[in-house]
């Protein structure tokens, strides 16, 4: 019994140390990999939904301490945006409300390009009329305009 417990402890330490030394990190050396980011425009505001994958160490960390430990990371991805409010964080997704992401110009809204704090595999911009535009490998939001 003691041997089985000792073996389990050694296995857990070995797995966690692999993650810490970099073997479980993604290509960019980050513990979080952004697979999808959807920006759903709502007038001058938007709802941003992230979908991500975590490395094994981060999954254990989130399991033990809660998903809100990811909030600073999510906020860092949107560092170039001024008014953000994290509304929900899960193990593989997050929902953020961004106020004044665009500015109104007569009957259109203009969205200026903003840098992202990490590369996103697929950025999808969803406009109020239901149409969308996808940008693979995004490191910034593109300039765009849309009707209200």
N, C-alpha and C positions, 0 to 999 in steps of 0.2 A: 504494500500500500504506500509506504513512504517513497519507494522507488518510482512508482507511477506519478505521484505528486511532484517529485523532484524533476522527472522527465517532462511533465507538463509545464512546469515553471521554466525550465531551460528552453523548451520549444517556444513559449510565448516571448521570452527575452530575445531569442534568435530572430523571430519574425519581426518584432518591433525594431531591432537593431538594423535589419536589412532595410526597412523603410527609412530610418533615420540616416543611414549612410548613403542613400540615394538610389538604391536599386528599385524601389517602388515608385520613384518620382516619374512624372510624365516627361515628354520631350523637352518642355521649356524649363524643367527643374522646379516645377511648382507642385504643391500637394493637391491642388484643385485644377481640374481640366474642364473648361467651359465648352460644352458640346453645342448648346443652342441658346440664343438670346432673342426673345420676341419683344418688340416694342409696339404696343397697341396705342396709337394716337387717339386722344379724346379731347378735341379742341386744342388748347395750348398745353395741356397736360398729357401724360402718358402713363400707362401701366407697363412695367418692364418685368418679364418673367425670364429667369435664368434656369437652365438645366445643366447640371454639372456632375462630374464623377470625382470622387475623392480617392486618394491612395489609402492603403490599408491602415497605416498609422493614424491618419486623419479620421477614418471611419470609426476606429476604436475611441479616439479622443472625443469625437462628437457623440458617440454612444454613451460614454461615461459622463461628459459634462454638458451635453445638450447641444442642439443645432444652432442656438443663438451665439455660440462661440465663433461661428462663421460670419457674423454681422460685420466686423471690421474688413474682412476680405471682400464681401459683397460691396460695401461702401467704397473700397479702394478701386474696384472695377469701374465705378461711376464717379471717379474723383473729379472729372471735368464738368460735372453737372452740379448746379447750385442747390436746389431744393429737393432732396430725396428723403423718403420715408420708407424704411423697411417694414413691410406689413406681414410677411410670412417667410419663414425659413424652415425647410425640411431637409431630409438627408440627401436628396438629389435635386432639389429645386428651391428657388427663392422668388418672392414677388415683392417688387418695389414700386412705389408711386413717385413719379417725378413731376413736380410742378414747374410750369413755365419752360418746358423743354423746347417749345416753339414760340414764335411771336406772330401775331396777327397782322396782316397787311391787306386791307379791304376785305374781300371774301375768302382769301387764302391764308393759310398758315405756313410760315417759313421755318424750317429747322436747319440751323447751322451745324456743320460737322463738329463732332466732339470726340476727343481721344478717349479710348478705353484703357483701363489699367491692365488688361490682359487680352490675349488673342482669343477670339470666339470662333469656333468651327463654322457656325452658320448663324448669321444675324438676319432676322426677318423683321421687316418694318410693315406693320399692318395699319392701313389707313382707315378713316372713319367710313368710307364707302364700301369697305370689305376687301378691296384690292390689296395686294401685298408686293413687296420687293425683297428678294433674298440676296445677301452678300456673303459669299464663302470666305473664310479666313480673315474676318474683320478685326482690325485693330482700332477702328474709329467708325462712328456713324457717318453716313454720307450726307451731303447737302441734299435737301429735298423740300418739296412744297406739296400741299394737299388742301383740298376744300374742306370747309367746316361742315 
